[in-house]
Amino acid sequence: MKKLLISTILLVGLSTGVVAQKHPTPPPHPSKAQLVNSKANELDITVQSRKEINSEPSVGYKKNEARPAKSFEY
C-alpha cells in the first residue's frame, strides 16, 4: 500500500512538471495606455526629426542649384 501511494504521488508530480513545461505562462501584455504612450513618443520623435531636417537653412544655394547630400547614420 505504501509503495502504491509513493508511486502515485511521483506519477502525479512528474506529470504536472511535464504539463508545466509544455504550456509556459505567456508574457504580460502592455496596457492600452502604455501602447498609446509609446506610439505618441515615437510620433513625437519622428515629427521633431522632420522639423529639424526641414528647418535647416539653405544659405548660399540658389533654387535650382544642387545641394550636397545629407548623410544619415543609423
Phi and psi restraints in degrees (range 20) as a CNS / XPLOR table:
assign (resid 1 and name C) (resid 2 and name N)
       (resid 2 and name CA) (resid 2 and name C) 1.0 -64.7 20.0 2
assign (resid 2 and name N) (resid 2 and name CA)
       (resid 2 and name C) (resid 3 and name N) 1.0 -40.5 20.0 2
assign (resid 2 and name C) (resid 3 and name N)
       (resid 3 and name CA) (resid 3 and name C) 1.0 -66.2 20.0 2
assign (resid 3 and name N) (resid 3 and name CA)
       (resid 3 and name C) (resid 4 and name N) 1.0 -37.5 20.0 2
assign (resid 3 and name C) (resid 4 and name N)
       (resid 4 and name CA) (resid 4 and name C) 1.0 -64.0 20.0 2
assign (resid 4 and name N) (resid 4 and name CA)
       (resid 4 and name C) (resid 5 and name N) 1.0 -42.0 20.0 2
assign (resid 4 and name C) (resid 5 and name N)
       (resid 5 and name CA) (resid 5 and name C) 1.0 -64.9 20.0 2
assign (resid 5 and name N) (resid 5 and name CA)
       (resid 5 and name C) (resid 6 and name N) 1.0 -44.1 20.0 2
assign (resid 5 and name C) (resid 6 and name N)
       (resid 6 and name CA) (resid 6 and name C) 1.0 -65.1 20.0 2
assign (resid 6 and name N) (resid 6 and name CA)
       (resid 6 and name C) (resid 7 and name N) 1.0 -43.3 20.0 2
assign (resid 6 and name C) (resid 7 and name N)
       (resid 7 and name CA) (resid 7 and name C) 1.0 -66.7 20.0 2
assign (resid 7 and name N) (resid 7 and name CA)
       (resid 7 and name C) (resid 8 and name N) 1.0 -37.9 20.0 2
assign (resid 7 and name C) (resid 8 and name N)
       (resid 8 and name CA) (resid 8 and name C) 1.0 -67.8 20.0 2
assign (resid 8 and name N) (resid 8 and name CA)
       (resid 8 and name C) (resid 9 and name N) 1.0 -38.9 20.0 2
assign (resid 8 and name C) (resid 9 and name N)
       (resid 9 and name CA) (resid 9 and name C) 1.0 -63.6 20.0 2
assign (resid 9 and name N) (resid 9 and name CA)
       (resid 9 and name C) (resid 10 and name N) 1.0 -43.1 20.0 2
assign (resid 9 and name C) (resid 10 and name N)
       (resid 10 and name CA) (resid 10 and name C) 1.0 -63.8 20.0 2
assign (resid 10 and name N) (resid 10 and name CA)
       (resid 10 and name C) (resid 11 and name N) 1.0 -43.5 20.0 2
assign (resid 10 and name C) (resid 11 and name N)
       (resid 11 and name CA) (resid 11 and name C) 1.0 -62.2 20.0 2
assign (resid 11 and name N) (resid 11 and name CA)
       (resid 11 and name C) (resid 12 and name N) 1.0 -44.3 20.0 2
assign (resid 11 and name C) (resid 12 and name N)
       (resid 12 and name CA) (resid 12 and name C) 1.0 -65.7 20.0 2
assign (resid 12 and name N) (resid 12 and name CA)
       (resid 12 and name C) (resid 13 and name N) 1.0 -41.6 20.0 2
assign (resid 12 and name C) (resid 13 and name N)
       (resid 13 and name CA) (resid 13 and name C) 1.0 -63.8 20.0 2
assign (resid 13 and name N) (resid 13 and name CA)
       (resid 13 and name C) (resid 14 and name N) 1.0 -43.2 20.0 2
assign (resid 13 and name C) (resid 14 and name N)
       (resid 14 and name CA) (resid 14 and name C) 1.0 -70.5 20.0 2
assign (resid 14 and name N) (resid 14 and name CA)
       (resid 14 and name C) (resid 15 and name N) 1.0 -36.8 20.0 2
assign (resid 14 and name C) (resid 15 and name N)
       (resid 15 and name CA) (resid 15 and name C) 1.0 -68.4 20.0 2
assign (resid 15 and name N) (resid 15 and name CA)
       (resid 15 and name C) (resid 16 and name N) 1.0 -35.8 20.0 2
assign (resid 15 and name C) (resid 16 and name N)
       (resid 16 and name CA) (resid 16 and name C) 1.0 -69.2 20.0 2
assign (resid 16 and name N) (resid 16 and name CA)
       (resid 16 and name C) (resid 17 and name N) 1.0 -33.5 20.0 2
assign (resid 16 and name C) (resid 17 and name N)
       (resid 17 and name CA) (resid 17 and name C) 1.0 -64.8 20.0 2
assign (resid 17 and name N) (resid 17 and name CA)
       (resid 17 and name C) (resid 18 and name N) 1.0 -39.5 20.0 2
assign (resid 17 and name C) (resid 18 and name N)
       (resid 18 and name CA) (resid 18 and name C) 1.0 -68.4 20.0 2
assign (resid 18 and name N) (resid 18 and name CA)
       (resid 18 and name C) (resid 19 and name N) 1.0 -40.8 20.0 2
assign (resid 18 and name C) (resid 19 and name N)
       (resid 19 and name CA) (resid 19 and name C) 1.0 -64.8 20.0 2
assign (resid 19 and name N) (resid 19 and name CA)
       (resid 19 and name C) (resid 20 and name N) 1.0 -38.5 20.0 2
assign (resid 19 and name C) (resid 20 and name N)
       (resid 20 and name CA) (resid 20 and name C) 1.0 -67.2 20.0 2
assign (resid 20 and name N) (resid 20 and name CA)
       (resid 20 and name C) (resid 21 and name N) 1.0 -33.0 20.0 2
assign (resid 20 and name C) (resid 21 and name N)
       (resid 21 and name CA) (resid 21 and name C) 1.0 -73.0 20.0 2
assign (resid 21 and name N) (resid 21 and name CA)
       (resid 21 and name C) (resid 22 and name N) 1.0 -33.5 20.0 2
assign (resid 21 and name C) (resid 22 and name N)
       (resid 22 and name CA) (resid 22 and name C) 1.0 -72.9 20.0 2
assign (resid 22 and name N) (resid 22 and name CA)
       (resid 22 and name C) (resid 23 and name N) 1.0 -33.6 20.0 2
assign (resid 22 and name C) (resid 23 and name N)
       (resid 23 and name CA) (resid 23 and name C) 1.0 -121.5 20.0 2
assign (resid 23 and name N) (resid 23 and name CA)
       (resid 23 and name C) (resid 24 and name N) 1.0 80.2 20.0 2
assign (resid 23 and name C) (resid 24 and name N)
       (resid 24 and name CA) (resid 24 and name C) 1.0 -70.0 20.0 2
assign (resid 24 and name N) (resid 24 and name CA)
       (resid 24 and name C) (resid 25 and name N) 1.0 157.1 20.0 2
assign (resid 24 and name C) (resid 25 and name N)
       (resid 25 and name CA) (resid 25 and name C) 1.0 -69.4 20.0 2
assign (resid 25 and name N) (resid 25 and name CA)
       (resid 25 and name C) (resid 26 and name N) 1.0 137.7 20.0 2
assign (resid 25 and name C) (resid 26 and name N)
       (resid 26 and name CA) (resid 26 and name C) 1.0 -70.8 20.0 2
assign (resid 26 and name N) (resid 26 and name CA)
       (resid 26 and name C) (resid 27 and name N) 1.0 151.9 20.0 2
assign (resid 26 and name C) (resid 27 and name N)
       (resid 27 and name CA) (resid 27 and name C) 1.0 -68.1 20.0 2
assign (resid 27 and name N) (resid 27 and name CA)
       (resid 27 and name C) (resid 28 and name N) 1.0 152.3 20.0 2
assign (resid 27 and name C) (resid 28 and name N)
       (resid 28 and name CA) (resid 28 and name C) 1.0 -68.8 20.0 2
assign (resid 28 and name N) (resid 28 and name CA)
       (resid 28 and name C) (resid 29 and name N) 1.0 141.5 20.0 2
assign (resid 28 and name C) (resid 29 and name N)
       (resid 29 and name CA) (resid 29 and name C) 1.0 -92.9 20.0 2
assign (resid 29 and name N) (resid 29 and name CA)
       (resid 29 and name C) (resid 30 and name N) 1.0 144.6 20.0 2
assign (resid 29 and name C) (resid 30 and name N)
       (resid 30 and name CA) (resid 30 and name C) 1.0 -68.4 20.0 2
assign (resid 30 and name N) (resid 30 and name CA)
       (resid 30 and name C) (resid 31 and name N) 1.0 151.0 20.0 2
assign (resid 30 and name C) (resid 31 and name N)
       (resid 31 and name CA) (resid 31 and name C) 1.0 -74.2 20.0 2
assign (resid 31 and name N) (resid 31 and name CA)
       (resid 31 and name C) (resid 32 and name N) 1.0 167.6 20.0 2
assign (resid 31 and name C) (resid 32 and name N)
       (resid 32 and name CA) (resid 32 and name C) 1.0 -63.3 20.0 2
assign (resid 32 and name N) (resid 32 and name CA)
       (resid 32 and name C) (resid 33 and name N) 1.0 -37.9 20.0 2
assign (resid 32 and name C) (resid 33 and name N)
       (resid 33 and name CA) (resid 33 and name C) 1.0 -64.5 20.0 2
assign (resid 33 and name N) (resid 33 and name CA)
       (resid 33 and name C) (resid 34 and name N) 1.0 -39.7 20.0 2
assign (resid 33 and name C) (resid 34 and name N)
       (resid 34 and name CA) (resid 34 and name C) 1.0 -65.6 20.0 2
assign (resid 34 and name N) (resid 34 and name CA)
       (resid 34 and name C) (resid 35 and name N) 1.0 -40.5 20.0 2
assign (resid 34 and name C) (resid 35 and name N)
       (resid 35 and name CA) (resid 35 and name C) 1.0 -63.5 20.0 2
assign (resid 35 and name N) (resid 35 and name CA)
       (resid 35 and name C) (resid 36 and name N) 1.0 -43.2 20.0 2
assign (resid 35 and name C) (resid 36 and name N)
       (resid 36 and name CA) (resid 36 and name C) 1.0 -64.2 20.0 2
assign (resid 36 and name N) (resid 36 and name CA)
       (resid 36 and name C) (resid 37 and name N) 1.0 -42.8 20.0 2
assign (resid 36 and name C) (resid 37 and name N)
       (resid 37 and name CA) (resid 37 and name C) 1.0 -64.8 20.0 2
assign (resid 37 and name N) (resid 37 and name CA)
       (resid 37 and name C) (resid 38 and name N) 1.0 -41.6 20.0 2
assign (resid 37 and name C) (resid 38 and name N)
       (resid 38 and name CA) (resid 38 and name C) 1.0 -66.8 20.0 2
assign (resid 38 and name N) (resid 38 and name CA)
       (resid 38 and name C) (resid 39 and name N) 1.0 -40.8 20.0 2
assign (resid 38 and name C) (resid 39 and name N)
       (resid 39 and name CA) (resid 39 and name C) 1.0 -66.6 20.0 2
assign (resid 39 and name N) (resid 39 and name CA)
       (resid 39 and name C) (resid 40 and name N) 1.0 -37.7 20.0 2
assign (resid 39 and name C) (resid 40 and name N)
       (resid 40 and name CA) (resid 40 and name C) 1.0 -65.1 20.0 2
assign (resid 40 and name N) (resid 40 and name CA)
       (resid 40 and name C) (resid 41 and name N) 1.0 -40.1 20.0 2
assign (resid 40 and name C) (resid 41 and name N)
       (resid 41 and name CA) (resid 41 and name C) 1.0 -64.6 20.0 2
assign (resid 41 and name N) (resid 41 and name CA)
       (resid 41 and name C) (resid 42 and name N) 1.0 -42.0 20.0 2
assign (resid 41 and name C) (resid 42 and name N)
       (resid 42 and name CA) (resid 42 and name C) 1.0 -62.0 20.0 2
assign (resid 42 and name N) (resid 42 and name CA)
       (resid 42 and name C) (resid 43 and name N) 1.0 -42.6 20.0 2
assign (resid 42 and name C) (resid 43 and name N)
       (resid 43 and name CA) (resid 43 and name C) 1.0 -64.1 20.0 2
assign (resid 43 and name N) (resid 43 and name CA)
       (resid 43 and name C) (resid 44 and name N) 1.0 -41.8 20.0 2
assign (resid 43 and name C) (resid 44 and name N)
       (resid 44 and name CA) (resid 44 and name C) 1.0 -60.6 20.0 2
assign (resid 44 and name N) (resid 44 and name CA)
       (resid 44 and name C) (resid 45 and name N) 1.0 -41.1 20.0 2
assign (resid 44 and name C) (resid 45 and name N)
       (resid 45 and name CA) (resid 45 and name C) 1.0 -64.9 20.0 2
assign (resid 45 and name N) (resid 45 and name CA)
       (resid 45 and name C) (resid 46 and name N) 1.0 -44.5 20.0 2
assign (resid 45 and name C) (resid 46 and name N)
       (resid 46 and name CA) (resid 46 and name C) 1.0 -67.2 20.0 2
assign (resid 46 and name N) (resid 46 and name CA)
       (resid 46 and name C) (resid 47 and name N) 1.0 -38.6 20.0 2
assign (resid 46 and name C) (resid 47 and name N)
       (resid 47 and name CA) (resid 47 and name C) 1.0 -64.9 20.0 2
assign (resid 47 and name N) (resid 47 and name CA)
       (resid 47 and name C) (resid 48 and name N) 1.0 -43.3 20.0 2
assign (resid 47 and name C) (resid 48 and name N)
       (resid 48 and name CA) (resid 48 and name C) 1.0 -63.5 20.0 2
assign (resid 48 and name N) (resid 48 and name CA)
       (resid 48 and name C) (resid 49 and name N) 1.0 -41.5 20.0 2
assign (resid 48 and name C) (resid 49 and name N)
       (resid 49 and name CA) (resid 49 and name C) 1.0 -66.6 20.0 2
assign (resid 49 and name N) (resid 49 and name CA)
       (resid 49 and name C) (resid 50 and name N) 1.0 -37.8 20.0 2
assign (resid 49 and name C) (resid 50 and name N)
       (resid 50 and name CA) (resid 50 and name C) 1.0 -67.8 20.0 2
assign (resid 50 and name N) (resid 50 and name CA)
       (resid 50 and name C) (resid 51 and name N) 1.0 -37.0 20.0 2
assign (resid 50 and name C) (resid 51 and name N)
       (resid 51 and name CA) (resid 51 and name C) 1.0 -64.0 20.0 2
assign (resid 51 and name N) (resid 51 and name CA)
       (resid 51 and name C) (resid 52 and name N) 1.0 -41.0 20.0 2
assign (resid 51 and name C) (resid 52 and name N)
       (resid 52 and name CA) (resid 52 and name C) 1.0 -64.2 20.0 2
assign (resid 52 and name N) (resid 52 and name CA)
       (resid 52 and name C) (resid 53 and name N) 1.0 -41.4 20.0 2
assign (resid 52 and name C) (resid 53 and name N)
       (resid 53 and name CA) (resid 53 and name C) 1.0 -66.7 20.0 2
assign (resid 53 and name N) (resid 53 and name CA)
       (resid 53 and name C) (resid 54 and name N) 1.0 -42.9 20.0 2
assign (resid 53 and name C) (resid 54 and name N)
       (resid 54 and name CA) (resid 54 and name C) 1.0 -75.8 20.0 2
assign (resid 54 and name N) (resid 54 and name CA)
       (resid 54 and name C) (resid 55 and name N) 1.0 -22.3 20.0 2
assign (resid 54 and name C) (resid 55 and name N)
       (resid 55 and name CA) (resid 55 and name C) 1.0 -91.3 20.0 2
assign (resid 55 and name N) (resid 55 and name CA)
       (resid 55 and name C) (resid 56 and name N) 1.0 -0.5 20.0 2
assign (resid 55 and name C) (resid 56 and name N)
       (resid 56 and name CA) (resid 56 and name C) 1.0 -66.7 20.0 2
assign (resid 56 and name N) (resid 56 and name CA)
       (resid 56 and name C) (resid 57 and name N) 1.0 131.9 20.0 2
assign (resid 56 and name C) (resid 57 and name N)
       (resid 57 and name CA) (resid 57 and name C) 1.0 -71.7 20.0 2
assign (resid 57 and name N) (resid 57 and name CA)
       (resid 57 and name C) (resid 58 and name N) 1.0 144.9 20.0 2
assign (resid 57 and name C) (resid 58 and name N)
       (resid 58 and name CA) (resid 58 and name C) 1.0 -109.4 20.0 2
assign (resid 58 and name N) (resid 58 and name CA)
       (resid 58 and name C) (resid 59 and name N) 1.0 59.4 20.0 2
assign (resid 58 and name C) (resid 59 and name N)
       (resid 59 and name CA) (resid 59 and name C) 1.0 -74.6 20.0 2
assign (resid 59 and name N) (resid 59 and name CA)
       (resid 59 and name C) (resid 60 and name N) 1.0 134.5 20.0 2
assign (resid 59 and name C) (resid 60 and name N)
       (resid 60 and name CA) (resid 60 and name C) 1.0 89.8 20.0 2
assign (resid 60 and name N) (resid 60 and name CA)
       (resid 60 and name C) (resid 61 and name N) 1.0 -0.3 20.0 2
assign (resid 60 and name C) (resid 61 and name N)
       (resid 61 and name CA) (resid 61 and name C) 1.0 -115.4 20.0 2
assign (resid 61 and name N) (resid 61 and name CA)
       (resid 61 and name C) (resid 62 and name N) 1.0 136.9 20.0 2
assign (resid 61 and name C) (resid 62 and name N)
       (resid 62 and name CA) (resid 62 and name C) 1.0 -80.7 20.0 2
assign (resid 62 and name N) (resid 62 and name CA)
       (resid 62 and name C) (resid 63 and name N) 1.0 171.3 20.0 2
assign (resid 62 and name C) (resid 63 and name N)
       (resid 63 and name CA) (resid 63 and name C) 1.0 -61.0 20.0 2
assign (resid 63 and name N) (resid 63 and name CA)
       (resid 63 and name C) (resid 64 and name N) 1.0 -43.3 20.0 2
assign (resid 63 and name C) (resid 64 and name N)
       (resid 64 and name CA) (resid 64 and name C) 1.0 -98.4 20.0 2
assign (resid 64 and name N) (resid 64 and name CA)
       (resid 64 and name C) (resid 65 and name N) 1.0 2.6 20.0 2
assign (resid 64 and name C) (resid 65 and name N)
       (resid 65 and name CA) (resid 65 and name C) 1.0 -79.4 20.0 2
assign (resid 65 and name N) (resid 65 and name CA)
       (resid 65 and name C) (resid 66 and name N) 1.0 141.8 20.0 2
assign (resid 65 and name C) (resid 66 and name N)
       (resid 66 and name CA) (resid 66 and name C) 1.0 -71.9 20.0 2
assign (resid 66 and name N) (resid 66 and name CA)
       (resid 66 and name C) (resid 67 and name N) 1.0 137.4 20.0 2
assign (resid 66 and name C) (resid 67 and name N)
       (resid 67 and name CA) (resid 67 and name C) 1.0 -104.3 20.0 2
assign (resid 67 and name N) (resid 67 and name CA)
       (resid 67 and name C) (resid 68 and name N) 1.0 152.1 20.0 2
assign (resid 67 and name C) (resid 68 and name N)
       (resid 68 and name CA) (resid 68 and name C) 1.0 -66.4 20.0 2
assign (resid 68 and name N) (resid 68 and name CA)
       (resid 68 and name C) (resid 69 and name N) 1.0 145.4 20.0 2
assign (resid 68 and name C) (resid 69 and name N)
       (resid 69 and name CA) (resid 69 and name C) 1.0 -69.1 20.0 2
assign (resid 69 and name N) (resid 69 and name CA)
       (resid 69 and name C) (resid 70 and name N) 1.0 142.2 20.0 2
assign (resid 69 and name C) (resid 70 and name N)
       (resid 70 and name CA) (resid 70 and name C) 1.0 -82.3 20.0 2
assign (resid 70 and name N) (resid 70 and name CA)
       (resid 70 and name C) (resid 71 and name N) 1.0 135.6 20.0 2
assign (resid 70 and name C) (resid 71 and name N)
       (resid 71 and name CA) (resid 71 and name C) 1.0 -100.7 20.0 2
assign (resid 71 and name N) (resid 71 and name CA)
       (resid 71 and name C) (resid 72 and name N) 1.0 129.2 20.0 2
assign (resid 71 and name C) (resid 72 and name N)
       (resid 72 and name CA) (resid 72 and name C) 1.0 -112.5 20.0 2
assign (resid 72 and name N) (resid 72 and name CA)
       (resid 72 and name C) (resid 73 and name N) 1.0 130.2 20.0 2
assign (resid 72 and name C) (resid 73 and name N)
       (resid 73 and name CA) (resid 73 and name C) 1.0 -110.0 20.0 2
assign (resid 73 and name N) (resid 73 and name CA)
       (resid 73 and name C) (resid 74 and name N) 1.0 135.3 20.0 2
